[in-house]
Amino acid sequence: MQTTEGQTAYSRTNPFQAKVLKNVNLNGAGSSKETRHLELSLKGSNLSYVPGDCLGVIPANDPQLVSAILEETKWDAEQPITINKQGDTLPLKEALTTHFEITLLTKKIVQQAASFTDHAELQQLVSSENVEQLKEYIDGRDFLDLLRDFGPWKASAEEMLSLLRKMPPRLYSIASSIAANPEEVHLTIGAVRYMAHGRERKGVCSVYCAERLPEGDTVPVFIQQNKHFNLPESQEKDIIMVGPGTGIAPFRSFIQERAVTKAAGRAWLFFGDQRSATDFLYQDELEQYQKDGVLTRLDAAFSRDTEQKVYVQHKMLENSKELFEWLQGGAYFYICGDKQHMAKDVHNMLIDIIEKEGSMSREAAEAYLNDLQEQGRYQRDVY
Ligand SMILES: Cc1cc2nc3c(=O)[nH]c(=O)nc-3n(C[C@H](O)[C@H](O)[C@H](O)COP(=O)(O)OP(=O)(O)OC[C@H]3O[C@@H](n4cnc5c(N)ncnc54)[C@H](O)[C@@H]3O)c2cc1C
């Protein structure tokens, strides 16, 4: 695809091969986390973005997992495999590496696989009265588990692979401002690793970025606009940002942008993680921004530094009077990061604070927050 200027238009379906300029671990030795800071070059792509946008990254599967599948099945790694309805083919090993999602099972995959084996347990598992057991089975298991658990298989490699979905790209909040870093895009990626059913599991994209994307290599990317998570149009407006862990990413972009534009509005960041000594992501930069006055306030919470766990919402409560004054003065409130726990805790704490500092009923505090949301002054980017 070409733009009117004759330049290739890069997109989700036609990603740009971005060169890796930097790939470092932000956590110190002894941390139980690994958070990668990636700097990619957009040179020659004509791609641009605004703070709040995301970058789509198209990963490749773990070569060790691909090898384990080939070992288990004894499939010919080079045989051509049809990968779509248009009849395009890839050699089997490449298809397993770059095209198919092999780390996730769905009910549909397991149900369809049942017609490719006589294994009694699988027939049992997919019968209509065992919906709950099927749900339990797919949780934390992958294609290799399925192959191992219910063989021998009567199907060809191509039939087995036709069960799988195409690998979806992963989205990451952009952690840089293009005004501060021309032709570059930065990301903050937490490596996902955990044990399930006796095997170490690795997040496809985060571990690809952590383990197999050295400086100088390229990675396919595209820009995903995010119309619902943006800096206020007015430079005068105050912003409050709550971004623990990788939730810091878009706020690094916000802060860099506001440093370049010399925005008059104040900026307040709540950051949190496990330990201050090893997990205070971007600490030096943030403290410098504070010295320079770009960041008006920086409050950090570390859950493993003290016996009593301290989280970002506790820091908000400690500063509830001032926080409410900022809101009353027209501040925008942003949350980014963990959807399951953090975003809910911060949301509830915000209502508590409005209730307390505004001397309102619970209902009135909730209505106040709804009103903020309708004005675009309460924005969330949670995952
Ligand atoms: C808008 C948006 C912005 C995002 N921004 C960022 C960002 O800035 N930084 C960032 O790091 N991520 C971000 N993410 C998340 C990111 O897109 C990926 O989901 C994340 O990196 C994991 O992808 P993966 O391919 O490594 O893992 P996958 O292979 O997709 O595996 C993840 C899955 O593993 C399972 N899992 C994970 N941990 C466990 C566990 N302990 N036990 C059992 N099962 C588990 C869960 O089912 C989880 O869905 C964002 C997501 C969205 C939607």
The ligand as an SDF file (V2000), in Angstrom:
LIG
                    3D

 53 58  0  0  0  0  0  0  0  0999 V2000
   -3.9530   -1.3580   25.3780 C   0  0  0  0  0  0  0  0  0  0  0  0
   -2.9080   -2.2460   25.9870 C   0  0  0  0  0  0  0  0  0  0  0  0
   -1.7080   -1.7020   26.4170 C   0  0  0  0  0  0  0  0  0  0  0  0
   -0.7320   -2.5280   26.9860 C   0  0  0  0  0  0  0  0  0  0  0  0
    0.4440   -1.9740   27.3970 N   0  0  0  0  0  0  0  0  0  0  0  0
    1.3920   -2.7640   27.9460 C   0  0  0  0  0  0  0  0  0  0  0  0
    2.6560   -2.2010   28.3710 C   0  0  0  0  0  0  0  0  0  0  0  0
    2.9090   -1.0000   28.2510 O   0  0  0  0  0  0  0  0  0  0  0  0
    3.5600   -3.0480   28.9320 N   0  0  0  0  0  0  0  0  0  0  0  0
    3.3070   -4.3880   29.0970 C   0  0  0  0  0  0  0  0  0  0  0  0
    4.1720   -5.1080   29.5970 O   0  0  0  0  0  0  0  0  0  0  0  0
    2.1350   -4.9280   28.6920 N   0  0  0  0  0  0  0  0  0  0  0  0
    1.1900   -4.1660   28.1120 C   0  0  0  0  0  0  0  0  0  0  0  0
    0.0110   -4.7320   27.6780 N   0  0  0  0  0  0  0  0  0  0  0  0
   -0.1460   -6.2040   27.7730 C   0  0  0  0  0  0  0  0  0  0  0  0
    0.4650   -6.8620   26.5260 C   0  0  0  0  0  0  0  0  0  0  0  0
   -0.3270   -6.5390   25.3920 O   0  0  0  0  0  0  0  0  0  0  0  0
    0.5080   -8.3990   26.6240 C   0  0  0  0  0  0  0  0  0  0  0  0
   -0.7620   -8.8690   26.9620 O   0  0  0  0  0  0  0  0  0  0  0  0
    1.5320   -8.9030   27.6220 C   0  0  0  0  0  0  0  0  0  0  0  0
    2.8390   -8.4870   27.2880 O   0  0  0  0  0  0  0  0  0  0  0  0
    1.5190  -10.4330   27.6510 C   0  0  0  0  0  0  0  0  0  0  0  0
    1.7130  -10.8760   26.3500 O   0  0  0  0  0  0  0  0  0  0  0  0
    2.6030  -12.1510   26.0530 P   0  0  0  0  0  0  0  0  0  0  0  0
    2.4940  -12.4420   24.6010 O   0  0  0  0  0  0  0  0  0  0  0  0
    3.9560  -12.0020   26.6370 O   0  0  0  0  0  0  0  0  0  0  0  0
    1.8650  -13.2580   26.8920 O   0  0  0  0  0  0  0  0  0  0  0  0
    0.7980  -14.3140   26.3330 P   0  0  0  0  0  0  0  0  0  0  0  0
    1.4710  -15.3850   25.6120 O   0  0  0  0  0  0  0  0  0  0  0  0
   -0.2960  -13.5760   25.6590 O   0  0  0  0  0  0  0  0  0  0  0  0
    0.3190  -14.8970   27.7090 O   0  0  0  0  0  0  0  0  0  0  0  0
   -0.3810  -14.0760   28.6330 C   0  0  0  0  0  0  0  0  0  0  0  0
   -1.4240  -14.9640   29.2670 C   0  0  0  0  0  0  0  0  0  0  0  0
   -0.7720  -15.8860   30.1220 O   0  0  0  0  0  0  0  0  0  0  0  0
   -1.5910  -16.1850   31.2000 C   0  0  0  0  0  0  0  0  0  0  0  0
   -0.8530  -15.9280   32.4460 N   0  0  0  0  0  0  0  0  0  0  0  0
   -0.0420  -14.8820   32.6790 C   0  0  0  0  0  0  0  0  0  0  0  0
    0.4780  -14.9850   33.9220 N   0  0  0  0  0  0  0  0  0  0  0  0
   -0.0270  -16.1050   34.4480 C   0  0  0  0  0  0  0  0  0  0  0  0
    0.1280  -16.7560   35.6870 C   0  0  0  0  0  0  0  0  0  0  0  0
    0.9270  -16.2500   36.6340 N   0  0  0  0  0  0  0  0  0  0  0  0
   -0.5390  -17.9120   35.8870 N   0  0  0  0  0  0  0  0  0  0  0  0
   -1.3310  -18.4260   34.9410 C   0  0  0  0  0  0  0  0  0  0  0  0
   -1.5170  -17.8580   33.7570 N   0  0  0  0  0  0  0  0  0  0  0  0
   -0.8870  -16.7110   33.5050 C   0  0  0  0  0  0  0  0  0  0  0  0
   -2.8100  -15.3240   31.1050 C   0  0  0  0  0  0  0  0  0  0  0  0
   -3.8350  -16.0830   30.5310 O   0  0  0  0  0  0  0  0  0  0  0  0
   -2.3890  -14.2240   30.1590 C   0  0  0  0  0  0  0  0  0  0  0  0
   -3.4640  -13.7190   29.4260 O   0  0  0  0  0  0  0  0  0  0  0  0
   -0.9710   -3.9180   27.1300 C   0  0  0  0  0  0  0  0  0  0  0  0
   -2.1840   -4.4420   26.6910 C   0  0  0  0  0  0  0  0  0  0  0  0
   -3.1380   -3.6420   26.1290 C   0  0  0  0  0  0  0  0  0  0  0  0
   -4.4350   -4.2580   25.6720 C   0  0  0  0  0  0  0  0  0  0  0  0
  1  2  1  0
  2  3  1  0
  2 52  2  0
  3  4  2  0
  4  5  1  0
  4 50  1  0
  5  6  2  0
  6  7  1  0
  6 13  1  0
  7  8  2  0
  7  9  1  0
  9 10  1  0
 10 11  2  0
 10 12  1  0
 12 13  2  0
 13 14  1  0
 14 15  1  0
 14 50  1  0
 15 16  1  0
 16 17  1  0
 16 18  1  0
 18 19  1  0
 18 20  1  0
 20 21  1  0
 20 22  1  0
 22 23  1  0
 23 24  1  0
 24 25  2  0
 24 26  1  0
 24 27  1  0
 27 28  1  0
 28 29  2  0
 28 30  1  0
 28 31  1  0
 31 32  1  0
 32 33  1  0
 33 34  1  0
 33 48  1  0
 34 35  1  0
 35 36  1  0
 35 46  1  0
 36 37  1  0
 36 45  1  0
 37 38  2  0
 38 39  1  0
 39 40  1  0
 39 45  2  0
 40 41  1  0
 40 42  2  0
 42 43  1  0
 43 44  2  0
 44 45  1  0
 46 47  1  0
 46 48  1  0
 48 49  1  0
 50 51  2  0
 51 52  1  0
 52 53  1  0
M  END
$$$$
